[in-house]
Amino acid sequence: MSQPFKVSPPVKLKHFDPNFCGGLDKDEARDETAKLHERLGQLQYLLYANQRHSLIILFQGMDAAGKDSSVRNLLKTVNPAGVETANFKQPSHEDLAHDFLWRVHKSVPRYGNIGVFNRSHYEDVLVARVEKLVPKEVWKQRYEQINAFEKMLTENRYILLKFFLNLSKDEQAARLQDRLQDASKNWEFSSSDLHSRSRWDDYQKAFQDMLNNCSTPYCPWYILSADRKWYRDYMIAKTVVEKLEDLHMSWPKAKEDLSKIKIV
């Protein structure tokens, strides 16, 4: 099966191999990824110049799935002035004084920019569900509310790419152990990661329901094998570039007749 896999419900996560790489050669994929990153830099400039669309790239996955490194690697050649990032962790008191989508909507990037959501509104059907922060009747109705929110965004010229980083339990263990042993990564480790790991099966069920309830024709989810970092980076870059290419952007015309202007 080709990857990343665009979700057409129903799907079962157990049918997706987190170590899948489609037989690609690692070095060749890295070379191609570098080319895609260069192209992304060019496309971002066009996006910014036209000011008509906005791209939101959203990442969800278990701890150590590679959300931070995916963002860092993807944006190597992009002008940071045209990027808006949001990291949705535990909501603040101000966030909790509003509906669950309030903090998300105010983080939506302006037209012409690329927005990155490291975690997102989906935390409210993942953590809120597994940790029983809200009753079932509350988190269950959020699927429909999320779909309506995303439909509104797409109807207003927002492109939303949703990547689920599908990490294996064994690979997560290896990455968490690396954080413990490497002094430069100690700061990344949190005991809360172990708590989430102890609820692995519950989170996998929540992820599966998220994919099946919120992968829509106008805003599908992509399941991306995440055990191999080089493959993950390649497929993310390829998908993002292809989506921007689909806009068929060209340079906007000047607002005045430049032929009559002389620089003295």
Residue frames relative to the residue before (quaternion, step in Angstrom):
aa qw qx qy qz dx dy dz
M 1.0000 0.0000 0.0000 0.0000 0.00 0.00 0.00
S 0.4909 -0.6726 0.4702 0.2925 3.56 -0.99 0.83
Q 0.1711 -0.7721 0.6057 0.0881 3.54 -1.17 0.59
P 0.5143 -0.1844 -0.8375 0.0113 1.61 -2.07 1.31
F 0.4484 -0.7090 0.4826 0.2518 3.54 -1.04 0.72
K 0.3088 -0.7362 0.5741 0.1818 3.55 -0.70 1.10
V 0.3814 -0.7751 0.4624 0.1998 3.55 -0.53 1.19
S 0.0044 -0.7347 0.6781 -0.0178 3.51 -0.96 1.05
P 0.3324 -0.7896 0.4736 0.2045 3.60 -0.09 1.25
P 0.6027 -0.1842 -0.7697 -0.1021 1.45 -2.19 1.25
V 0.1000 -0.7652 0.6320 0.0703 3.53 -1.24 0.61
K 0.2232 -0.7334 0.6218 0.1601 3.54 -1.33 0.36
L 0.4919 -0.7016 0.4323 0.2811 3.57 -0.72 1.08
K 0.6043 0.5851 -0.3660 0.3982 3.60 1.05 -0.63
H 0.6285 0.5431 -0.3314 0.4475 3.58 1.25 -0.31
F 0.6755 0.4703 -0.2809 0.4936 3.59 1.29 -0.10
D 0.3226 -0.7678 0.5325 0.1511 3.54 -0.75 1.15
P 0.3721 -0.7529 0.4953 0.2221 3.64 -0.53 1.11
N 0.6920 0.4642 -0.2654 0.4850 3.59 1.26 -0.37
F 0.3576 0.7641 -0.4705 0.2585 3.59 1.29 0.13
C 0.0343 0.7977 -0.6020 0.0113 3.58 -1.04 0.77
G 0.4683 -0.7337 0.4111 0.2708 3.58 1.25 0.26
G 0.6160 -0.5778 0.3462 0.4085 3.59 1.18 0.45
L 0.3955 0.7317 -0.4734 0.2899 3.60 1.23 0.22
D 0.4418 -0.6578 0.5420 0.2799 3.54 -1.19 0.62
K 0.5312 -0.6788 0.4098 0.2984 3.58 -0.78 1.04
D 0.7049 0.4609 -0.2785 0.4617 3.60 0.79 -0.98
E 0.6451 0.5106 -0.3217 0.4686 3.58 0.99 -0.81
A 0.6458 0.5201 -0.3195 0.4587 3.59 0.99 -0.82
R 0.6503 0.5127 -0.3195 0.4607 3.58 1.00 -0.77
D 0.6285 0.5226 -0.3314 0.4712 3.58 1.03 -0.74
E 0.6707 0.4893 -0.2929 0.4743 3.55 0.95 -0.88
T 0.6095 0.5528 -0.3465 0.4504 3.58 1.08 -0.72
A 0.6338 0.5310 -0.3284 0.4566 3.58 0.98 -0.82
K 0.6501 0.5044 -0.3107 0.4758 3.59 1.01 -0.79
L 0.6476 0.5172 -0.3117 0.4647 3.56 1.00 -0.81
H 0.6305 0.5268 -0.3351 0.4611 3.58 1.03 -0.74
E 0.6354 0.5170 -0.3285 0.4702 3.58 1.02 -0.76
R 0.6574 0.5010 -0.3046 0.4734 3.56 0.97 -0.83
L 0.6137 0.5469 -0.3479 0.4508 3.57 1.04 -0.71
G 0.6241 0.5396 -0.3377 0.4531 3.58 1.01 -0.75
Q 0.6553 0.5012 -0.3038 0.4765 3.59 1.02 -0.80
L 0.6813 0.4962 -0.2864 0.4556 3.56 0.93 -0.92
Q 0.6167 0.5399 -0.3540 0.4505 3.56 1.05 -0.65
Y 0.6159 0.5452 -0.3382 0.4573 3.57 1.07 -0.75
L 0.6517 0.5017 -0.2999 0.4834 3.58 1.02 -0.82
L 0.6294 0.5375 -0.3255 0.4572 3.56 0.97 -0.85
Y 0.6786 0.4981 -0.2746 0.4648 3.54 0.95 -0.97
A 0.6621 0.5184 -0.3038 0.4479 3.57 0.98 -0.85
N 0.7107 0.4723 -0.2639 0.4497 3.59 0.97 -0.84
Q 0.1592 -0.8380 0.5086 0.1173 3.60 1.11 -0.63
R 0.5039 0.6647 -0.4204 0.3570 3.61 1.06 0.65
H 0.7852 0.1969 -0.0954 0.5793 3.56 1.07 -0.72
S 0.1570 -0.7382 0.6390 0.1489 3.49 -1.38 0.17
L 0.2459 -0.7654 0.5807 0.1284 3.55 -1.07 0.78
I 0.0923 -0.7680 0.6322 0.0452 3.56 -0.90 0.98
I 0.1158 -0.7765 0.6181 0.0393 3.56 -0.81 1.06
L 0.0947 -0.8332 0.5439 -0.0308 3.54 -0.50 1.26
F 0.1069 -0.8000 0.5896 0.0306 3.57 -0.94 0.95
Q 0.0327 0.7567 -0.6526 0.0210 3.54 -1.06 0.89
G 0.2968 0.7377 -0.5709 0.2043 3.55 -1.13 0.63
M 0.6535 -0.4980 0.3885 0.4171 3.54 -1.30 0.19
D 0.6686 -0.4578 0.3848 0.4419 3.57 -1.30 0.23
A 0.8185 0.1983 -0.2090 0.4971 3.57 -1.03 0.97
A 0.4110 0.7166 -0.4748 0.3034 3.60 1.21 0.27
G 0.5811 -0.6199 0.3588 0.3865 3.59 1.22 -0.32
K 0.2643 0.7918 -0.5166 0.1906 3.59 1.12 0.51
D 0.6862 0.4845 -0.2908 0.4582 3.60 0.82 -0.97
S 0.7055 0.4588 -0.2783 0.4629 3.58 0.81 -0.96
S 0.5851 0.5611 -0.3736 0.4507 3.60 1.12 -0.56
V 0.6526 0.5051 -0.3039 0.4760 3.56 0.96 -0.88
R 0.6768 0.5145 -0.2918 0.4382 3.56 0.83 -1.04
N 0.7064 0.4621 -0.2709 0.4626 3.57 0.86 -0.93
L 0.6438 0.5455 -0.3286 0.4242 3.59 0.98 -0.79
L 0.7806 0.3914 -0.1773 0.4539 3.56 0.91 -0.93
K 0.2415 0.8184 -0.4926 0.1710 3.60 1.21 0.42
T 0.8005 0.2939 -0.1300 0.5059 3.59 0.90 -0.91
V 0.5331 0.6449 -0.3904 0.3841 3.56 1.26 0.15
N 0.4882 -0.6419 0.5037 0.3099 3.57 -1.07 0.76
P 0.4127 -0.7447 0.4611 0.2498 3.63 -0.51 1.12
A 0.5626 0.6098 -0.3895 0.4001 3.59 1.20 -0.42
G 0.7296 0.4037 -0.2327 0.5006 3.58 1.20 -0.45
V 0.6230 0.5238 -0.3323 0.4766 3.56 1.26 0.39
E 0.0713 -0.7644 0.6397 0.0373 3.55 -1.04 0.85
T 0.1052 -0.8195 0.5630 0.0227 3.57 -0.70 1.09
A 0.0577 -0.7745 0.6293 0.0271 3.54 -1.20 0.62
N 0.1325 -0.7811 0.6087 0.0416 3.55 -0.92 0.98
F 0.1549 -0.8393 0.5186 0.0509 3.56 -0.23 1.28
K 0.0276 0.7917 -0.6051 0.0796 3.52 -0.19 1.34
Q 0.8065 -0.1930 0.1520 0.5378 3.58 -1.06 -0.65
P 0.4581 -0.7069 0.4599 0.2809 3.62 -0.74 1.00
S 0.4667 -0.6695 0.5084 0.2747 3.54 -1.14 0.73
H 0.6881 -0.4358 0.3576 0.4569 3.56 -1.30 0.03
E 0.6364 0.5249 -0.3251 0.4624 3.57 1.05 -0.77
D 0.6294 0.5294 -0.3292 0.4639 3.59 1.00 -0.80
L 0.7016 0.4866 -0.2649 0.4481 3.56 0.88 -0.97
A 0.6024 0.5511 -0.3560 0.4546 3.57 1.28 -0.27
H 0.7082 0.3721 -0.2374 0.5510 3.59 1.33 0.00
D 0.6603 -0.4490 0.3862 0.4617 3.56 -1.31 -0.05
F 0.6647 -0.5717 0.3131 0.3652 3.58 -1.14 0.63
L 0.6771 0.4886 -0.2977 0.4628 3.61 1.17 -0.43
W 0.4437 0.7272 -0.4404 0.2833 3.58 1.24 -0.25
R 0.7160 0.4483 -0.2716 0.4612 3.58 0.77 -1.00
V 0.6256 0.5375 -0.3376 0.4536 3.56 1.18 -0.51
H 0.6801 0.5047 -0.3012 0.4381 3.56 0.83 -1.00
K 0.6898 0.4673 -0.3018 0.4634 3.59 0.95 -0.71
S 0.6476 0.4878 -0.3202 0.4901 3.58 1.31 -0.06
V 0.4248 0.6960 -0.4698 0.3385 3.59 1.29 0.05
P 0.4496 -0.7216 0.4515 0.2707 3.63 -0.75 0.97
R 0.5619 -0.5813 0.4694 0.3549 3.53 -1.28 0.41
Y 0.6490 -0.5051 0.3841 0.4197 3.57 -1.25 0.37
G 0.7474 0.3608 -0.2987 0.4712 3.53 -1.00 0.91
N 0.7048 0.4484 -0.2571 0.4859 3.57 1.23 -0.35
I 0.3778 -0.6578 0.5921 0.2719 3.51 -1.38 0.24
G 0.1559 -0.7809 0.6003 0.0750 3.54 -0.88 0.97
V 0.1368 -0.7754 0.6119 0.0754 3.56 -1.07 0.76
F 0.1256 -0.7716 0.6217 0.0480 3.54 -0.83 1.06
N 0.1230 -0.7607 0.6358 0.0439 3.57 -0.53 1.22
R 0.7168 -0.0583 -0.0943 0.6884 3.49 0.11 1.48
S 0.1167 -0.8222 0.5570 -0.0081 3.59 -1.17 0.28
H 0.7742 -0.2827 0.2646 0.5007 3.53 -1.26 -0.57
Y 0.5685 0.6076 -0.3840 0.4003 3.58 1.22 -0.31
E 0.4677 0.6506 -0.4533 0.3906 3.59 1.23 -0.13
D 0.6749 0.5236 -0.2858 0.4343 3.55 1.15 -0.65
V 0.6964 0.3139 -0.2967 0.5731 3.57 1.31 0.22
L 0.6305 0.4855 -0.3338 0.5052 3.57 1.31 0.25
V 0.7742 0.3024 -0.1674 0.5303 3.59 0.24 -1.25
A 0.6575 0.5236 -0.3171 0.4394 3.58 0.88 -0.93
R 0.6691 0.4899 -0.2831 0.4819 3.57 1.14 -0.69
V 0.7286 0.4526 -0.2599 0.4435 3.57 0.65 -1.13
E 0.7418 0.3919 -0.2175 0.4988 3.57 0.96 -0.85
K 0.3987 -0.7597 0.4384 0.2678 3.57 1.36 0.17
L 0.2126 0.7946 -0.5318 0.2015 3.56 0.91 1.00
V 0.7641 0.1230 -0.0859 0.6274 3.55 1.26 -0.46
P 0.5950 -0.5767 0.4077 0.3837 3.61 -1.15 0.44
K 0.6751 -0.5082 0.3551 0.3999 3.57 -1.24 0.47
E 0.6620 0.5178 -0.3256 0.4331 3.60 0.90 -0.83
V 0.6273 0.5197 -0.3334 0.4746 3.60 1.21 -0.42
W 0.7414 0.4029 -0.2628 0.4680 3.62 0.63 -1.06
K 0.6170 0.5689 -0.3627 0.4052 3.60 1.05 -0.59
Q 0.6850 0.4722 -0.2994 0.4671 3.61 0.99 -0.72
R 0.5372 0.6458 -0.3939 0.3732 3.56 1.25 -0.26
Y 0.5246 0.6193 -0.4248 0.4011 3.63 1.12 -0.43
E 0.6968 0.4622 -0.2740 0.4752 3.57 0.81 -0.99
Q 0.6432 0.5233 -0.3223 0.4568 3.58 1.02 -0.78
I 0.6351 0.5190 -0.3191 0.4747 3.58 1.04 -0.78
N 0.6511 0.5165 -0.3202 0.4547 3.58 0.92 -0.88
A 0.6519 0.5061 -0.3136 0.4697 3.58 0.99 -0.82
F 0.6319 0.5367 -0.3165 0.4609 3.58 1.03 -0.82
E 0.7019 0.4602 -0.2683 0.4728 3.56 0.87 -0.95
K 0.6028 0.5431 -0.3547 0.4646 3.59 1.09 -0.62
M 0.6315 0.5290 -0.3217 0.4668 3.55 1.01 -0.82
L 0.6524 0.5115 -0.3176 0.4603 3.59 0.96 -0.85
T 0.6884 0.4812 -0.2968 0.4544 3.60 0.82 -0.93
E 0.6477 0.5087 -0.3198 0.4684 3.60 1.08 -0.65
N 0.7096 0.3922 -0.2425 0.5327 3.57 1.29 -0.28
R 0.6488 -0.5991 0.2847 0.3730 3.54 1.10 0.93
Y 0.4583 0.6157 -0.4956 0.4064 3.55 1.04 0.82
I 0.2070 -0.7416 0.6260 0.1238 3.54 -1.05 0.86
L 0.0786 -0.8139 0.5757 -0.0003 3.56 -0.65 1.12
L 0.0851 -0.7855 0.6129 0.0092 3.56 -0.61 1.21
K 0.1022 -0.8216 0.5609 0.0018 3.56 -0.55 1.21
F 0.0726 -0.8142 0.5760 -0.0089 3.56 -0.53 1.24
F 0.1412 -0.7425 0.6482 0.0930 3.55 -0.88 0.99
L 0.2472 -0.7804 0.5620 0.1182 3.57 -0.56 1.21
N 0.1944 -0.8292 0.5217 0.0491 3.53 -0.21 1.39
L 0.0178 -0.8282 0.5555 -0.0714 3.57 -0.11 1.36
S 0.4091 -0.6923 0.5322 0.2649 3.58 -1.04 0.74
K 0.6101 -0.5707 0.4079 0.3685 3.55 -1.22 0.53
D 0.6394 0.5264 -0.3259 0.4559 3.60 1.04 -0.75
E 0.6663 0.4893 -0.3051 0.4728 3.58 0.95 -0.84
Q 0.6099 0.5334 -0.3599 0.4626 3.59 1.03 -0.66
A 0.6313 0.5370 -0.3315 0.4508 3.59 0.96 -0.86
A 0.6634 0.5071 -0.3030 0.4593 3.58 0.93 -0.90
R 0.6846 0.4824 -0.2922 0.4617 3.59 0.92 -0.82
L 0.6396 0.5019 -0.3280 0.4811 3.58 1.03 -0.72
Q 0.6291 0.5228 -0.3312 0.4703 3.60 1.03 -0.76
D 0.6243 0.5425 -0.3274 0.4568 3.58 1.06 -0.76
R 0.6336 0.5287 -0.3277 0.4600 3.56 1.05 -0.73
L 0.6557 0.5102 -0.3049 0.4656 3.58 1.10 -0.68
Q 0.7457 0.4403 -0.2153 0.4513 3.58 0.98 -0.86
D 0.7031 0.4242 -0.2493 0.5133 3.59 1.16 -0.59
A 0.4223 -0.7402 0.4638 0.2423 3.58 -0.47 1.21
S 0.6559 0.5201 -0.3181 0.4450 3.58 1.08 -0.68
K 0.7242 0.3995 -0.2340 0.5111 3.58 1.28 -0.25
N 0.3850 0.7509 -0.4707 0.2578 3.59 1.27 -0.03
W 0.6427 0.5585 -0.3213 0.4144 3.55 1.02 -0.83
E 0.6257 0.5570 -0.3309 0.4345 3.58 1.21 -0.50
F 0.6300 0.5653 -0.3381 0.4114 3.57 1.18 -0.49
S 0.0110 0.7712 -0.6359 0.0259 3.53 -1.12 0.82
S 0.5294 -0.6377 0.4521 0.3297 3.55 -0.99 0.80
S 0.5559 0.6022 -0.3950 0.4151 3.59 1.20 -0.41
D 0.5571 0.5939 -0.3899 0.4300 3.59 1.21 -0.47
L 0.6589 0.5020 -0.3047 0.4701 3.57 1.02 -0.76
H 0.6137 0.5373 -0.3481 0.4621 3.56 1.08 -0.68
S 0.6588 0.4942 -0.3070 0.4770 3.58 0.91 -0.91
R 0.6369 0.5385 -0.3256 0.4453 3.57 1.02 -0.81
S 0.6417 0.5289 -0.3232 0.4517 3.57 1.06 -0.73
R 0.7050 0.3866 -0.2441 0.5422 3.58 1.28 -0.36
W 0.1327 0.8566 -0.4908 0.0877 3.58 1.23 0.53
D 0.7053 0.4735 -0.2797 0.4474 3.58 0.69 -1.05
D 0.6367 0.5260 -0.3256 0.4603 3.59 1.03 -0.79
Y 0.6713 0.4871 -0.2988 0.4720 3.56 0.98 -0.83
Q 0.6265 0.5306 -0.3466 0.4536 3.59 1.00 -0.72
K 0.6404 0.5039 -0.3218 0.4821 3.58 1.02 -0.76
A 0.6527 0.5077 -0.3146 0.4661 3.59 0.98 -0.81
F 0.6310 0.5169 -0.3296 0.4753 3.60 1.03 -0.77
Q 0.6584 0.5178 -0.3133 0.4475 3.57 0.89 -0.90
D 0.6668 0.4819 -0.3026 0.4813 3.59 0.94 -0.82
M 0.5984 0.5568 -0.3478 0.4593 3.57 1.09 -0.69
L 0.6764 0.4956 -0.2885 0.4623 3.57 0.89 -0.96
N 0.7159 0.4667 -0.2587 0.4503 3.57 0.89 -0.93
N 0.7219 0.4358 -0.2534 0.4740 3.57 1.06 -0.65
C 0.8116 0.2844 -0.1121 0.4979 3.58 1.10 -0.62
S 0.5055 0.5581 -0.4857 0.4439 3.58 1.10 0.64
T 0.0106 -0.8339 0.5463 -0.0776 3.54 -0.24 1.34
P 0.6561 -0.5078 0.3644 0.4230 3.63 -1.18 0.32
Y 0.7191 0.4331 -0.2490 0.4830 3.59 1.02 -0.73
C 0.8022 0.0871 -0.0394 0.5894 3.60 1.19 -0.39
P 0.0100 -0.8538 0.5202 -0.0153 3.59 0.43 1.20
W 0.4338 -0.6282 0.5700 0.3039 3.51 -1.36 0.28
Y 0.1901 -0.7361 0.6329 0.1464 3.56 -1.28 0.49
I 0.2391 -0.7401 0.6119 0.1438 3.56 -0.88 1.00
L 0.0574 -0.8251 0.5611 -0.0314 3.55 -0.63 1.16
S 0.4341 -0.6863 0.5227 0.2594 3.58 -0.77 1.05
A 0.1363 -0.8591 0.4931 0.0109 3.57 -0.62 1.14
D 0.4664 0.6901 -0.4573 0.3116 3.62 1.18 0.00
R 0.7328 0.3231 -0.2024 0.5636 3.58 1.11 -0.69
K 0.3657 -0.7794 0.4653 0.2056 3.56 -0.32 1.27
W 0.6469 0.5326 -0.3290 0.4354 3.60 0.94 -0.81
Y 0.6610 0.4929 -0.3042 0.4771 3.57 1.04 -0.77
R 0.6075 0.5569 -0.3301 0.4603 3.56 1.05 -0.83
D 0.6919 0.4827 -0.2836 0.4560 3.59 0.82 -0.99
Y 0.6366 0.5364 -0.3248 0.4490 3.56 1.02 -0.79
M 0.7200 0.4555 -0.2643 0.4519 3.58 0.78 -1.01
I 0.6051 0.5329 -0.3618 0.4680 3.60 1.08 -0.60
A 0.6736 0.4930 -0.2968 0.4638 3.59 0.84 -0.99
K 0.6517 0.5266 -0.3126 0.4475 3.58 0.92 -0.90
T 0.6814 0.4916 -0.2893 0.4585 3.59 0.90 -0.92
V 0.6628 0.5048 -0.3060 0.4607 3.58 0.92 -0.89
V 0.6640 0.4983 -0.3083 0.4645 3.60 0.88 -0.91
E 0.6553 0.5119 -0.3196 0.4544 3.60 0.89 -0.87
K 0.6569 0.5094 -0.3194 0.4549 3.59 0.96 -0.80
L 0.6730 0.4691 -0.3014 0.4859 3.60 0.97 -0.75
E 0.6028 0.5473 -0.3544 0.4599 3.59 1.06 -0.66
D 0.6190 0.5728 -0.3398 0.4162 3.60 1.04 -0.72
L 0.5919 0.5760 -0.3671 0.4279 3.60 1.21 -0.34
H 0.2221 -0.8068 0.5140 0.1885 3.60 1.26 -0.40
M 0.1447 0.8339 -0.5157 0.1330 3.56 0.88 0.98
S 0.0684 -0.7542 0.6508 0.0545 3.55 -1.22 0.60
W 0.6433 -0.5279 0.3706 0.4126 3.55 -1.23 0.31
P 0.4491 -0.6925 0.4817 0.2945 3.63 -0.81 0.86
K 0.5185 -0.6426 0.4695 0.3126 3.53 -1.15 0.64
A 0.5856 -0.5756 0.4401 0.3635 3.53 -1.20 0.57
K 0.4997 -0.6789 0.4605 0.2781 3.56 -1.12 0.67
E 0.7664 0.2027 -0.1439 0.5923 3.58 1.28 -0.08
D 0.6124 -0.5494 0.4219 0.3809 3.55 -1.30 0.26
L 0.2446 -0.8163 0.5100 0.1168 3.57 -0.26 1.29
S 0.5518 0.6363 -0.3965 0.3654 3.60 1.19 -0.40
K 0.6913 0.4740 -0.2780 0.4692 3.59 1.16 -0.45
I 0.5908 0.5780 -0.3622 0.4309 3.56 1.27 -0.04
K 0.0730 -0.7838 0.6166 0.0152 3.55 -0.92 0.98
I 0.2978 -0.7356 0.5842 0.1699 3.53 -0.98 0.90
V 0.0408 -0.8139 0.5794 -0.0151 3.60 -0.58 1.14
